[in-house]
Amino acid sequence: MRRRALSRETARSSSTESSYRHDALPYSGHDEFVPLAAAFLGAGVRAGEAGMLVTRRESLHDVRDAL
């Protein structure tokens, strides 16, 4: 079952017009997480956006390989 990000938060600084978005990526296990995270990050990279992944070392290596 393919799931989309469920939560979005946008914060704006009172001194600048920049913003950021934080998306939650629900998943059930490593085998589901890796392709979802790689697809999400890959889409952002192709759009010229910055991305950050915070996860366990094993998952980080697998997502990097999938990209």
WOSUL-V909698 format. One record per pair of residues at least 12 apart in sequence whose C-alpha atoms are under 7 Angstrom apart, sorted by the first residue. I is the first residue (numbers start at 0). J is the second residue. D is the distance in whole Angstrom. If there is no record, write none. Layout:
i:I j:J d:D
i:I j:J d:D
//
This chain:
i:3 j:24 d:7
i:4 j:22 d:6
i:4 j:23 d:5
i:4 j:24 d:5
i:4 j:25 d:7
i:5 j:23 d:6
i:6 j:22 d:5
i:6 j:23 d:5
i:7 j:20 d:6
i:7 j:21 d:6
i:7 j:22 d:5
i:8 j:20 d:6
i:8 j:21 d:6
i:33 j:58 d:7
i:33 j:61 d:6
i:33 j:62 d:5
i:36 j:62 d:7
i:37 j:62 d:5
i:37 j:65 d:6
i:37 j:66 d:6
i:41 j:66 d:6
//
